[in-house]
Amino acid sequence: MSKKSRRAFSPELRLESAQLVVDQQYSIREAATAVGIGHSTMDRWIR
């Protein structure tokens, strides 16, 4: 069996994604959907 590889996200993408929620009043789910990641990942990036 092979290991499932994890996607790598740049610090810039993480910051811009978190700013959707903090600065532009997106919900966490809306921002996560727009970026194409899970909402729990988005929640972690914001914290």
A tleap script that builds the chain and sets N, CA, C and O, in Angstrom:
source leaprc.protein.ff14SB
mol = sequence {
  NMET SER LYS LYS SER ARG ARG ALA PHE SER
  PRO GLU LEU ARG LEU GLU SER ALA GLN LEU
  VAL VAL ASP GLN GLN TYR SER ILE ARG GLU
  ALA ALA THR ALA VAL GLY ILE GLY HIE SER
  THR MET ASP ARG TRP ILE CARG
}
set mol.1.N position { 0.842 -1.186 0.000 }
set mol.1.CA position { 0.000 0.000 0.000 }
set mol.1.C position { 0.881 1.241 0.000 }
set mol.1.O position { 1.934 1.275 0.636 }
set mol.2.N position { 0.440 2.234 -0.709 }
set mol.2.CA position { 1.194 3.476 -0.749 }
set mol.2.C position { 0.559 4.504 0.177 }
set mol.2.O position { -0.643 4.478 0.444 }
set mol.3.N position { 1.403 5.406 0.656 }
set mol.3.CA position { 0.903 6.475 1.512 }
set mol.3.C position { 0.187 7.517 0.672 }
set mol.3.O position { 0.576 7.783 -0.466 }
set mol.4.N position { -0.848 8.098 1.228 }
set mol.4.CA position { -1.559 9.173 0.554 }
set mol.4.C position { -0.765 10.461 0.773 }
set mol.4.O position { -0.457 10.815 1.911 }
set mol.5.N position { -0.440 11.148 -0.296 }
set mol.5.CA position { 0.355 12.361 -0.152 }
set mol.5.C position { -0.532 13.535 0.248 }
set mol.5.O position { -1.706 13.602 -0.115 }
set mol.6.N position { 0.048 14.439 0.992 }
set mol.6.CA position { -0.674 15.615 1.438 }
set mol.6.C position { -0.391 16.774 0.500 }
set mol.6.O position { 0.720 16.925 -0.007 }
set mol.7.N position { -1.399 17.578 0.279 }
set mol.7.CA position { -1.209 18.757 -0.556 }
set mol.7.C position { -0.465 19.808 0.248 }
set mol.7.O position { -0.712 19.978 1.442 }
set mol.8.N position { 0.435 20.504 -0.402 }
set mol.8.CA position { 1.195 21.568 0.254 }
set mol.8.C position { 0.616 22.912 -0.166 }
set mol.8.O position { 0.362 23.145 -1.348 }
set mol.9.N position { 0.410 23.789 0.801 }
set mol.9.CA position { -0.128 25.114 0.537 }
set mol.9.C position { 0.899 26.154 0.956 }
set mol.9.O position { 1.496 26.058 2.028 }
set mol.10.N position { 1.096 27.140 0.105 }
set mol.10.CA position { 2.076 28.180 0.403 }
set mol.10.C position { 1.569 29.072 1.536 }
set mol.10.O position { 0.361 29.192 1.742 }
set mol.11.N position { 2.484 29.689 2.262 }
set mol.11.CA position { 2.077 30.629 3.316 }
set mol.11.C position { 1.222 31.780 2.760 }
set mol.11.O position { 0.330 32.278 3.446 }
set mol.12.N position { 1.497 32.195 1.527 }
set mol.12.CA position { 0.721 33.278 0.924 }
set mol.12.C position { -0.728 32.860 0.706 }
set mol.12.O position { -1.648 33.636 0.964 }
set mol.13.N position { -0.934 31.624 0.226 }
set mol.13.CA position { -2.294 31.129 0.013 }
set mol.13.C position { -3.030 31.024 1.341 }
set mol.13.O position { -4.208 31.371 1.431 }
set mol.14.N position { -2.349 30.551 2.357 }
set mol.14.CA position { -2.977 30.430 3.678 }
set mol.14.C position { -3.408 31.795 4.209 }
set mol.14.O position { -4.510 31.944 4.737 }
set mol.15.N position { -2.538 32.782 4.067 }
set mol.15.CA position { -2.847 34.125 4.547 }
set mol.15.C position { -4.010 34.730 3.774 }
set mol.15.O position { -4.937 35.274 4.373 }
set mol.16.N position { -3.968 34.640 2.459 }
set mol.16.CA position { -5.044 35.197 1.637 }
set mol.16.C position { -6.372 34.510 1.925 }
set mol.16.O position { -7.418 35.160 1.938 }
set mol.17.N position { -6.337 33.217 2.153 }
set mol.17.CA position { -7.558 32.465 2.457 }
set mol.17.C position { -8.134 32.897 3.797 }
set mol.17.O position { -9.342 33.097 3.919 }
set mol.18.N position { -7.286 33.041 4.791 }
set mol.18.CA position { -7.753 33.467 6.111 }
set mol.18.C position { -8.300 34.895 6.059 }
set mol.18.O position { -9.235 35.228 6.786 }
set mol.19.N position { -7.728 35.724 5.213 }
set mol.19.CA position { -8.204 37.107 5.101 }
set mol.19.C position { -9.607 37.189 4.510 }
set mol.19.O position { -10.324 38.156 4.766 }
set mol.20.N position { -10.012 36.192 3.725 }
set mol.20.CA position { -11.385 36.163 3.227 }
set mol.20.C position { -12.370 36.183 4.392 }
set mol.20.O position { -13.396 36.861 4.338 }
set mol.21.N position { -12.049 35.440 5.436 }
set mol.21.CA position { -12.936 35.353 6.592 }
set mol.21.C position { -12.773 36.577 7.486 }
set mol.21.O position { -13.761 37.185 7.899 }
set mol.22.N position { -11.541 36.931 7.782 }
set mol.22.CA position { -11.277 37.993 8.754 }
set mol.22.C position { -11.629 39.376 8.191 }
set mol.22.O position { -12.289 40.168 8.865 }
set mol.23.N position { -11.198 39.665 6.975 }
set mol.23.CA position { -11.363 41.001 6.406 }
set mol.23.C position { -12.618 41.168 5.552 }
set mol.23.O position { -13.229 42.236 5.550 }
set mol.24.N position { -13.005 40.118 4.828 }
set mol.24.CA position { -14.087 40.258 3.862 }
set mol.24.C position { -15.398 39.626 4.318 }
set mol.24.O position { -16.345 39.533 3.537 }
set mol.25.N position { -15.458 39.195 5.565 }
set mol.25.CA position { -16.687 38.710 6.187 }
set mol.25.C position { -17.288 37.466 5.530 }
set mol.25.O position { -18.498 37.252 5.600 }
set mol.26.N position { -16.444 36.641 4.888 }
set mol.26.CA position { -16.922 35.342 4.410 }
set mol.26.C position { -17.125 34.437 5.614 }
set mol.26.O position { -16.471 34.616 6.642 }
set mol.27.N position { -18.027 33.465 5.498 }
set mol.27.CA position { -18.092 32.441 6.536 }
set mol.27.C position { -16.926 31.484 6.278 }
set mol.27.O position { -16.357 31.472 5.186 }
set mol.28.N position { -16.579 30.695 7.272 }
set mol.28.CA position { -15.484 29.743 7.112 }
set mol.28.C position { -15.816 28.752 6.003 }
set mol.28.O position { -14.952 28.422 5.190 }
set mol.29.N position { -17.051 28.278 5.961 }
set mol.29.CA position { -17.444 27.326 4.915 }
set mol.29.C position { -17.391 27.958 3.529 }
set mol.29.O position { -16.932 27.320 2.581 }
set mol.30.N position { -17.850 29.196 3.394 }
set mol.30.CA position { -17.821 29.873 2.090 }
set mol.30.C position { -16.387 30.045 1.597 }
set mol.30.O position { -16.086 29.788 0.431 }
set mol.31.N position { -15.508 30.480 2.495 }
set mol.31.CA position { -14.114 30.695 2.114 }
set mol.31.C position { -13.441 29.368 1.758 }
set mol.31.O position { -12.688 29.295 0.787 }
set mol.32.N position { -13.708 28.336 2.531 }
set mol.32.CA position { -13.114 27.024 2.261 }
set mol.32.C position { -13.571 26.491 0.908 }
set mol.32.O position { -12.771 25.924 0.163 }
set mol.33.N position { -14.832 26.665 0.589 }
set mol.33.CA position { -15.346 26.224 -0.698 }
set mol.33.C position { -14.714 27.018 -1.839 }
set mol.33.O position { -14.368 26.449 -2.875 }
set mol.34.N position { -14.563 28.319 -1.655 }
set mol.34.CA position { -13.980 29.172 -2.692 }
set mol.34.C position { -12.536 28.774 -2.992 }
set mol.34.O position { -12.096 28.830 -4.141 }
set mol.35.N position { -11.798 28.370 -1.948 }
set mol.35.CA position { -10.387 28.024 -2.117 }
set mol.35.C position { -10.221 26.550 -2.507 }
set mol.35.O position { -9.216 26.171 -3.108 }
set mol.36.N position { -11.206 25.733 -2.164 }
set mol.36.CA position { -11.137 24.312 -2.506 }
set mol.36.C position { -10.481 23.459 -1.445 }
set mol.36.O position { -9.793 22.486 -1.753 }
set mol.37.N position { -10.698 23.830 -0.181 }
set mol.37.CA position { -10.162 23.058 0.940 }
set mol.37.C position { -11.295 22.712 1.896 }
set mol.37.O position { -12.413 23.202 1.741 }
set mol.38.N position { -11.013 21.883 2.867 }
set mol.38.CA position { -12.012 21.533 3.862 }
set mol.38.C position { -12.208 22.650 4.872 }
set mol.38.O position { -11.300 23.445 5.117 }
set mol.39.N position { -13.402 22.706 5.458 }
set mol.39.CA position { -13.665 23.788 6.412 }
set mol.39.C position { -12.828 23.652 7.689 }
set mol.39.O position { -12.507 24.661 8.315 }
set mol.40.N position { -12.474 22.441 8.081 }
set mol.40.CA position { -11.639 22.282 9.278 }
set mol.40.C position { -10.225 22.809 9.031 }
set mol.40.O position { -9.592 23.341 9.942 }
set mol.41.N position { -9.735 22.660 7.806 }
set mol.41.CA position { -8.425 23.204 7.453 }
set mol.41.C position { -8.472 24.723 7.500 }
set mol.41.O position { -7.565 25.360 8.037 }
set mol.42.N position { -9.524 25.302 6.942 }
set mol.42.CA position { -9.679 26.761 6.953 }
set mol.42.C position { -9.754 27.265 8.391 }
set mol.42.O position { -9.144 28.280 8.728 }
set mol.43.N position { -10.493 26.565 9.231 }
set mol.43.CA position { -10.622 26.948 10.640 }
set mol.43.C position { -9.252 26.965 11.312 }
set mol.43.O position { -8.944 27.879 12.078 }
set mol.44.N position { -8.435 25.961 11.028 }
set mol.44.CA position { -7.086 25.874 11.595 }
set mol.44.C position { -6.217 27.036 11.128 }
set mol.44.O position { -5.479 27.616 11.924 }
set mol.45.N position { -6.298 27.381 9.844 }
set mol.45.CA position { -5.496 28.486 9.299 }
set mol.45.C position { -5.882 29.816 9.955 }
set mol.45.O position { -5.024 30.669 10.182 }
set mol.46.N position { -7.158 29.991 10.255 }
set mol.46.CA position { -7.603 31.247 10.864 }
set mol.46.C position { -7.104 31.354 12.299 }
set mol.46.O position { -6.689 32.424 12.743 }
set mol.47.N position { -7.147 30.259 13.004 }
set mol.47.CA position { -6.654 30.272 14.391 }
set mol.47.C position { -5.167 30.485 14.403 }
set mol.47.O position { -4.558 30.527 15.472 }
savepdb mol mol.pdb
quit
